[in-house]
Amino acid sequence: MPKKTNPRVKLIVSLSVISVILGLMLSMQYKNTRAAAKFQLDAAHVYDPRAQYTADQLNKTKETNSQYEAQLEKLKKQMFELEEKAGDIAKQESPDLKDELSKYRVMSGILPLKGEGITFTLDDSMVKDVPKDWDPELLIVHDSDLMNVTNELLIAGAEAVQINDQRISSTTGIICIGPVIKINGQKINRPYEFRAIGNKDRLEAALTLKGGVLDIFRYRTLTIQPPKKSLSVSINGYSGNFNGLSENK
Amino acid sequence: MKLNNKITLALVSTLLGVMMTVQFTSINRPKLDSSAAVDTLQLTTELNQETERQQFLRRQIRETEAKVRGLESQKGNQSQLVRTLAEELEQVKKQAGMSEVKGNGIIVTIEDDFDLIAVKDSYNLSLYRSLLGDYLFRVVNYLKGNEAKAISVNNHRIVSFSSIRSIDENNLQVNTVMVSPDKVMIKAVGNVDQMKVGLSIFPQPFAEMGKKITVKEVDDGTLVIPPYDDDAVQYQYAHPEGEKKL
């Protein structure tokens, strides 16, 4: 028995050694090409030092801004808490003050909110075999699509709407400048996640209506994650400057 | 032998599989955004905006700090607290669209042009005309995205939850109130030049509806945008984070 198995085992062992070596070679190969690609990328970066400088500056500024945003968020929380207490004290003199303040803050959009509602996501088409005579414009999500969805949600009684991390306020524009979509002056990237607070059944019905927006998007083969109803949708506070409205005394 | 054979094969293929996986994941990971370094102009614009935003945030932080200090120092003083809160309420009402805004701005009129209607194919015309609400919502968005501070459509103030809806060709709703679609007047206070730039894309789609769009400038500060006209703003579903009810 052992005499018969020996050559076979040998063959198997040598085969496995060979495949291990092959595998290692393959991985070396990949590593090499990766290094080469990275080198080329670095070269592209060095190619335009001014662009690189601007990019670095931009990243730094963005980082500082998000720190400031966090700081402001904390301060506002502190202020709201103090106002809560102040409102209770002021109640004897002016009973509606506290409630009105809270209500109009919700309306202006500066408060983070929570409530029943829906979320859903929209993205460009991932379908490869669309008819050749189709306009490629049909396959991507435009600012007008985001506007239409927002409008539909508001028509259905949404009390607050947010796209990605941008809350829709009284001065929020959804516009496109060249190939980028901007909301509140901030660039937003696909996929586009909608969050809306309101009657969840009505909101869902408004989108999934036969012949409604989602049907049209589906026909265009856009990528849709259908509306999910939830009892607690969280929405950001608006942190913009109301296009200078507040400064205008 | 058969078992040995199987084991070796399994081992080798597992090894290969693991190696391949590691390779692929490590190859796919470094997705450097090479295009970011290319477009200097776009970068510069973005940098300017972020810098502006930084100034705004700094101002906000200073103001909020001052308010916090004020509220803390007034703790025992009831009438002073009432005054502070009332001032804050004025500010918040302004941001919510609950107070009148006056200033420089533009008046955009979108109305039927019978010369245009006469030359359009009637089927396409009514198709386009049923989209009036969507297009008006776009006009409002392009004004907001181009530095409009306050906007009204047929004297209905645009607020955070405003919608514009075409029920059909002849029925239009703004803020759920019926308005006439024949002549729509949009008033906007804000940066006049910038708002006009934002409107430049609209004449063509409105022409498809047999409508012409005209823009009139008001530069003596007399354009008035009325407040949102429903005093009974009620929030049924949305609650501030942390609070139970409004």
Contacts between the chains, C-beta under 8 A, distances in Angstrom:
chain1	res1	chain2	res2	distance
A	5	B	1	4.9
A	5	B	4	7.7
A	8	B	1	6.4
A	8	B	5	7.4
A	9	B	1	7.6
A	9	B	4	6.3
A	12	B	4	7.3
A	12	B	5	6.1
A	12	B	8	4.8
A	12	B	9	7.6
A	13	B	8	7.1
A	15	B	12	7.6
A	16	B	8	5.5
A	16	B	9	7.9
A	16	B	11	7.0
A	16	B	12	4.4
A	19	B	12	5.2
A	19	B	15	8.0
A	19	B	16	6.3
A	20	B	12	7.0
A	20	B	15	6.3
A	20	B	16	8.0
A	23	B	15	6.7
A	23	B	16	5.1
A	23	B	19	4.7
A	23	B	20	7.7
A	24	B	19	7.7
A	26	B	19	7.3
A	26	B	20	7.8
A	26	B	23	7.3
A	27	B	19	5.6
A	27	B	22	7.6
A	27	B	23	5.3
A	30	B	23	4.9
A	30	B	26	8.0
A	30	B	27	5.9
A	34	B	26	7.5
A	34	B	27	5.9
A	34	B	30	7.6
A	38	B	30	6.8
A	38	B	32	7.9
A	41	B	32	5.4
A	41	B	34	5.7
A	44	B	34	5.8
A	44	B	37	6.3
A	44	B	38	7.7
A	45	B	37	5.3
A	48	B	37	6.6
A	48	B	38	7.5
A	48	B	40	6.8
A	50	B	40	6.3
A	51	B	37	5.1
A	51	B	38	6.8
A	51	B	39	7.7
A	51	B	40	4.4
A	51	B	43	6.2
A	52	B	37	5.9
A	54	B	40	6.2
A	54	B	43	4.4
A	54	B	44	5.8
A	54	B	47	5.8
A	55	B	36	5.9
A	55	B	37	5.8
A	55	B	43	5.8
A	57	B	47	5.7
A	58	B	43	5.9
A	58	B	46	5.8
A	58	B	47	4.7
A	58	B	50	6.3
A	61	B	47	6.5
A	61	B	50	4.3
A	61	B	51	5.9
A	61	B	54	6.1
A	62	B	50	5.7
A	64	B	54	6.4
A	65	B	50	6.0
A	65	B	53	5.7
A	65	B	54	5.4
A	65	B	57	6.2
A	68	B	54	6.7
A	68	B	57	4.1
A	68	B	58	6.8
A	68	B	61	6.5
A	69	B	57	6.5
A	71	B	61	6.0
A	72	B	57	6.0
A	72	B	60	5.5
A	72	B	61	5.3
A	72	B	64	6.5
A	75	B	61	6.3
A	75	B	64	4.3
A	75	B	65	6.2
A	75	B	68	6.4
A	76	B	64	6.0
A	78	B	68	5.4
A	79	B	64	5.7
A	79	B	67	5.5
A	79	B	68	5.2
A	79	B	71	6.9
A	80	B	240	8.0
A	82	B	68	6.3
A	82	B	71	4.1
A	82	B	72	6.6
A	83	B	71	6.7
A	83	B	85	6.6
A	83	B	88	7.2
A	85	B	75	8.0
A	86	B	71	5.8
A	86	B	74	7.5
A	86	B	81	4.5
A	86	B	84	7.0
A	86	B	85	5.9
A	87	B	85	6.3
A	89	B	78	5.5
A	89	B	81	5.6
A	90	B	78	6.5
A	90	B	81	5.2
A	90	B	82	4.4
A	90	B	85	5.7
A	92	B	78	7.2
A	93	B	78	6.2
A	93	B	79	6.7
A	93	B	82	4.9
A	94	B	82	5.2
A	94	B	85	7.7
A	94	B	86	7.2
A	97	B	82	6.8
A	97	B	85	5.1
A	97	B	86	6.6
A	97	B	89	6.5
A	98	B	85	7.4
A	99	B	246	7.0
A	100	B	89	5.9
A	101	B	85	6.3
A	101	B	88	6.4
A	101	B	89	5.2
A	101	B	92	6.2
A	102	B	240	6.5
A	102	B	243	7.5
A	102	B	246	5.8
A	103	B	233	6.4
A	103	B	235	6.8
A	103	B	246	6.0
A	104	B	89	7.0
A	104	B	92	4.6
A	104	B	93	5.2
A	104	B	95	7.7
A	104	B	96	4.3
A	104	B	98	6.0
A	104	B	233	7.8
A	105	B	92	5.4
A	105	B	96	7.7
A	105	B	240	7.4
A	106	B	235	5.5
A	106	B	238	6.0
A	106	B	240	6.5
A	106	B	246	6.9
A	107	B	96	4.0
A	107	B	97	7.4
A	107	B	98	7.3
A	107	B	159	6.5
A	107	B	160	6.1
A	107	B	161	7.7
A	107	B	233	5.9
A	107	B	235	7.9
A	108	B	92	5.9
A	108	B	95	3.9
A	108	B	96	4.0
A	108	B	97	7.7
A	108	B	160	6.9
A	109	B	95	7.9
A	109	B	160	4.8
A	110	B	92	7.9
A	110	B	95	6.9
A	111	B	240	4.7
A	111	B	241	7.4
A	112	B	240	7.1
A	112	B	241	4.3
A	113	B	238	4.5
A	113	B	239	6.5
A	113	B	240	6.1
A	113	B	241	6.4
A	114	B	238	7.5
A	114	B	239	5.8
A	114	B	240	7.7
A	114	B	241	5.1
A	115	B	237	4.3
A	115	B	238	4.5
A	115	B	239	5.5
A	116	B	237	5.0
A	117	B	237	6.7
A	143	B	141	7.7
A	144	B	134	7.8
A	144	B	138	6.2
A	147	B	134	7.4
A	147	B	137	5.8
A	147	B	138	5.6
A	147	B	141	5.5
A	148	B	134	5.8
A	148	B	137	7.8
A	150	B	137	8.0
A	151	B	133	7.4
A	151	B	134	6.5
A	151	B	137	4.7
A	151	B	163	5.5
A	151	B	164	6.6
A	151	B	165	7.3
A	154	B	161	5.6
A	154	B	162	6.8
A	154	B	163	3.7
A	155	B	163	4.4
A	155	B	165	5.0
A	158	B	161	6.7
A	159	B	161	6.0
A	159	B	235	5.6
A	159	B	236	7.2
A	159	B	237	5.5
A	159	B	238	4.3
A	160	B	160	7.2
A	160	B	161	7.3
A	160	B	238	5.1
A	161	B	161	7.8
A	168	B	160	6.0
A	169	B	95	7.9
A	169	B	160	5.0
A	170	B	95	7.2
A	170	B	96	6.8
A	170	B	97	4.6
A	170	B	150	7.7
A	170	B	158	6.4
A	170	B	159	4.8
A	170	B	160	4.9
A	170	B	162	7.7
A	171	B	144	5.3
A	171	B	148	6.8
A	171	B	149	6.7
A	171	B	150	7.9
A	172	B	144	5.9
A	172	B	160	7.6
A	173	B	141	5.0
A	173	B	142	6.5
A	173	B	143	7.3
A	173	B	144	3.6
A	173	B	145	2.3
A	173	B	146	6.8
A	173	B	148	7.9
A	174	B	141	5.1
A	174	B	145	6.9
A	175	B	141	6.2
A	175	B	142	5.6
A	175	B	145	3.5
A	175	B	146	7.4
A	175	B	198	7.2
A	182	B	145	6.7
A	185	B	49	6.3
A	185	B	53	7.8
A	185	B	145	7.7
A	187	B	46	7.1
A	197	B	237	5.3
A	197	B	238	4.5
A	198	B	237	5.3
A	198	B	238	7.8
A	199	B	236	7.8
A	199	B	237	6.6
A	234	B	241	6.9
A	235	B	238	7.6
A	238	B	160	8.0
A	239	B	57	7.9
A	239	B	60	8.0
A	241	B	56	5.2
A	242	B	95	5.4
A	242	B	149	6.8
A	243	B	144	7.3
A	243	B	147	5.0
A	243	B	148	6.1
A	243	B	149	4.9
A	243	B	190	6.0
A	243	B	191	7.8
A	244	B	147	7.2
A	244	B	149	6.0
A	244	B	190	7.8
A	245	B	94	6.5
A	245	B	95	6.6
A	245	B	101	7.1
A	245	B	149	4.2
A	245	B	150	6.6
A	246	B	91	6.4
A	246	B	94	6.5
A	246	B	95	6.2
A	248	B	101	7.7
A	248	B	103	6.6
A	248	B	149	6.5
